[in-house]
Amino acid sequence: MIEARWAGFVDLRRQPERIKEIQEAAAFSPLAALLRALNGANSPLWTAKCDLWEPEAKDLGGTQAGMHSALACYVDLLPLAGKVFAQAEQAEGFCREWVARLAPVPLADCRVDLIIRQALAGEAEGLGVTAYLSAMGSDHAAAHEALAATLAAFADTIPI
């Protein structure tokens, strides 16, 4: 379940300058850029939580392709209108639109998964979306570069 108003929640829509308080964004500037875009004035979304980690490349299927390093993140997403998606059809339609916008973007050695989950945002109960983004590379630097490109493409295709 996405619990949007958790104890460490930073409201980047209202206080974008607080992004420096989010350790993951401070550690990986492309994630900070994505969070700024997702919480920006032109976005129909707000973010509740994120994380950044280095999974084993083999867990992403990378060892067969000579990929030895991986980097991944997730971001919990909720719509501005209503603070949650009220119906599964709304969340699914939003995800399908995003996938359609992202599909023509040439990204190598990466993966984007949009998972619809139960969400609680204060008094509002409904659904949200967790975006899992991961990338692999032949080494640490290549994996970071691939994830940076994936996050930038994801930000550039935010459905409006």
C-alpha positions, 0 to 999 in steps of 0.5 A: 500500500502507498501511504502518502502522508508517512512520517518522512513525507516531503511535499515537493509540490508545495516546497520544491526547495526541500528536495535536498532533504531527500537522500536518494535525490541528493545521491543521484541528480537524475532522480532529483530532476525526475522528482522536480518534473513529477511535482512540477506545475505542469504535472498532473501528479505528486510524489509520496516516496522514492528509493534508489538501490543497486540490485544484482544485474542477474536479478534483472536478467543482465548476466547473459547480455554481459551486463554486470552492474544495475541501478534501480529506483521507484517513485510512488505517484498519485494524481492531484485531482482527488489525491488518489485514483478513485477507480481502477479504470482511471489508474489503468488508463493513466498507465496505458497512456504513459506507456504509449507515450514512452513506447517510441523512446529508444532506451537500451538496457532498461525497464519501466514497470508501472504497478497500480496499488492501494493508496491512502493520502490523508483521508482519501483512499483509492489507488496510486501507481508505483513506477519502478525504473531500472537499468543495467550496464557493463559497469557501475558508470554505464548503469548510472548513465542508462538509468539517468537516460531512463529517468529523463525519458520518463519525465519527458513523457509525463501524461498531461 
